[in-house]
Amino acid sequence: MANLPRTLKYISWFEGETITIDFNRAVDFDPKAYPKLAQIGRWIASDDLSKYYLVYKTGTTYPDKTINKVLGDLNLNGYELIHSAATYA
């Protein structure tokens, strides 16, 4: 829990997967502003806006293609998608 962004105020438990989009630099990007991304799951931005965390329930559509398409259209290149499955708050 110590690694969660300070901006996170409310949490709830569920099992799913987290995808981290690591830009390795601060970017002006709000995934909630794009309907295709907002529908996938919950988004959390890191405090320095260099990483964005997508938490979604497994069993839904695999979101990598959607994420890559939207970020490519926005010309936000040079990022890494990191997958991790666990129980999250």
C-alpha positions in Angstrom: 0.0 0.0 0.0 3.0 2.3 0.5 3.5 2.5 -3.3 0.0 3.8 -4.1 -0.2 7.4 -5.3 -1.0 9.9 -2.6 -3.9 11.1 -4.7 -5.8 7.9 -4.1 -8.5 8.5 -1.5 -11.0 5.6 -1.8 -10.3 1.9 -2.4 -12.4 -1.2 -2.8 -11.4 -4.9 -3.0 -11.7 -7.0 -6.1 -9.6 -9.5 -8.0 -8.4 -8.6 -11.4 -5.3 -7.5 -13.3 -3.4 -4.3 -13.2 -1.7 -2.9 -16.2 0.9 -0.2 -15.6 1.6 2.2 -18.5 5.1 3.5 -17.7 6.0 6.6 -19.8 9.2 7.2 -17.8 8.4 10.9 -18.1 5.6 13.2 -17.1 2.8 13.3 -19.7 -0.3 15.4 -20.1 -2.8 12.5 -20.4 -6.1 11.8 -18.8 -7.3 8.3 -19.7 -10.7 9.0 -18.3 -11.3 11.6 -21.0 -11.3 8.8 -23.7 -14.4 6.7 -23.7 -12.6 3.6 -25.1 -10.1 3.7 -22.2 -12.7 4.7 -19.5 -14.8 1.7 -20.3 -12.0 -0.8 -19.7 -11.7 -0.3 -15.9 -10.4 2.0 -13.2 -7.6 4.4 -13.9 -5.2 5.8 -11.3 -2.4 8.3 -12.2 0.9 8.4 -10.3 1.8 11.5 -8.4 4.3 12.6 -11.0 2.1 11.7 -14.0 4.7 9.3 -15.4 2.7 6.2 -14.8 -0.9 5.3 -15.1 -2.5 2.2 -13.6 -5.4 0.4 -15.1 -7.2 -2.0 -12.8 -9.8 -4.2 -14.5 -11.5 -7.5 -13.9 -10.1 -10.5 -15.7 -12.4 -12.3 -18.1 -13.2 -9.1 -20.0 -11.7 -8.1 -23.3 -7.9 -8.0 -23.3 -7.2 -4.2 -23.3 -3.7 -4.0 -24.9 -4.9 -3.3 -28.4 -7.3 -0.6 -27.3 -4.6 1.1 -25.2 -2.0 0.9 -28.0 -4.5 2.3 -30.5 -5.6 5.3 -28.4 -2.0 6.2 -27.3 -0.8 5.8 -30.9 -3.5 8.1 -32.2 -2.4 10.7 -29.5 1.2 10.2 -30.6 2.2 9.2 -27.0 5.0 6.8 -27.9 7.8 5.4 -25.8 5.9 3.6 -23.1 5.9 0.2 -21.5 2.9 -1.9 -20.6 3.5 -4.0 -17.4 0.9 -6.7 -16.5 0.4 -8.0 -13.0 -2.4 -10.2 -11.7 -3.4 -10.1 -8.0 -6.0 -9.1 -5.5 -6.2 -5.3 -5.3 -7.7 -2.7 -3.1 
